[in-house]
Amino acid sequence: MNPSPASPLPALGQPLRVLLLSREYPPGTGGGGIGSYAQTIAHALARDGHEVHVLSCSEGQATDDSADGAVHLHRRGIPRLLPKVRRRFPATARRLEGAIARYREYRRLGLDFDVVEAPDWLAEGLVFALLRARPLVAHLHTPLAFVERHNPTSFRWTHDATLADRLERLAVRRADVVTSPSRLLADDLARERWLVDRETRIIRYPIDVAPWADVAPADHSPPRVLVVGRLEGRKAPEVLVQAAALLRGELPDLDVVFIGLSSLHDGRSYRDWLVELAERRNAPCRFVGSVDRTELPAWYGSARVVALPSRYDNFPYAGLEAMAAGRPLVCTERTGAAELVAGTDAGRVVAVDDPAGLAEALRRFLLDPRLAGRAGAEARAVVERECSSERVVEQRVACYREAIERWSASR
C-alpha cells in the first residue's frame, strides 16, 4: 500500500474533492451521531459546490456505489483478515481490519482526493495517517476511552480496549488538522494528554433548520418530556426517571418518553432495568425504542421540553434537533450542548446526577407553556446562528485547506 503521489494544491476558491470516511451513514448503517453528522456535512459541502464522496465500510455490508442526492456514496464490507487477533482482541482487530479495508477501497476508487476526513471512533483514518497518503482531518466525536469510562455498567475496560484506544489516538495525533464540535471534549482530551500538544479547532456540528420549520411551537404541546438517544450509562436515563417521579405529584398528566436503542446494564438490558426502576418509583415513563428518522419531527413536536441528562455527551445531535424544532433544552453541564444553552433563554443547564435539579429545571417549562414557547423560539435562533450549515461549511473548508497546505509542506 503506497501513498498517492503529491498533487498540486487546489487554488483558493476552487471546489475541493472531499472523501469522508464514516462507517455510519443512514439509513443502512445506523443513524447515530456520527452517521447524522456525516450525512449532514456531506450534503452541506455538496450544496457549496464541492465534490463529496462518502466511504462507508462496515462488517457484512454489500458493495454498492450510489448517489444520495449530490453525494457519492460508496458502501463496502470489511474482510476478516485477523481471525486469531480477533479472538483475543476483538476491539483491536476490528479497528485494524477496518482501517486496512478503508484504505484499500480508497485506492480502488482511483480518485485523486484533495482531502480526507475521518472520525476518531474506530480509528478509521489510521492507515491514511501512518502512510501520510492524503491530507487528513481528524474529527473528534468521542474516543473509545471516554465512551467506556462514562459507561461503567455497560462496558468493562480491558487490555484489548487499551490497545484499541492507542490506535484511535495514533490516527488522530498524526492527522494534519484536528477538530471537535465541543470545547468540553477538546479540553478534556488536552488535560489528559490524549492529544499530546495538538491544537484542536472547535467547529460545531451543522444542522439544517429548514426541515424543522413546520414543527408546531412548544406552547402547543402537552406536558411531555422527550429524550432521544441510546439507553446507556453515560446518558444517565435513570436520573430523568427519578426526576419524573419527583414531578408526578404536581403534573398528573406528565409523560416522559425515551426514544433509542438499549445498551446493557450490568449484563442485562438497560431498558428492562429502567422499566423496573420507573415502576418502583411510580414514574410516568415510556420506552419507545428506535424510530425511523422521518418520525422524529413529529415526536419533537409532541413534547414541550427536551432533556439531555447525560453524565458525558460530546455534542449530541438530539440537542441540535430539539433546538431546531423549537424546543427548550434542559441539559447537564457535561454535554457540549451546554455551550449553546448557557447564557441564553433557550433552556437550562443543570448539574450531573442531580434528579432534584433536573426536575426543577423541567418544571418551569412543563408548568408554563408560554415560557416553553419563548424558550423554544430562542433555542431555534441560537442553533441557526451557531450551527447553520453555511457557517460550518465555511469553517470546515478552511480547515481542509489548512490540512492540504500542511500535508504538502511536510512532503
TAPEKA-V840965 format. One line per field, one symbol per residue. ss: DSSP state (a for helix, b for strand, c for the rest). A space follows every 50 residues. Layout:
ss = ???
//
This chain:
ss = ccccccccccccccccbbbbbcccccccccccaaaaaaaaaaaaaaaccc bbbbbbbccccccbbbbbccbbbbbbccccccaaaaaacaaaaaaaaaaa aaaaaaaaacccccbbbbbcaaaccaaaaaaccccbbbbbcccaaaaaac ccccccccaaaaaaaaaaaaaaacccbbbbccaaaaaaaaaccccccccb bbcccccccaaacccccaaacccbbbbbccbcaaacaaaaaaaaaaaccc ccccbbbbbccbcbbccbbaaaaaaaaaaaacccbbbbbcccaaaaaaaa acccbbbbccccbcccaaaaaaaacccbbbbbccbccaaaacccccbbbb ccccaaaaaaaaaaaaacaaaaaaaaaaaaaaaaaaccaaaaaaaaaaaa aaaaaaaaaac
//
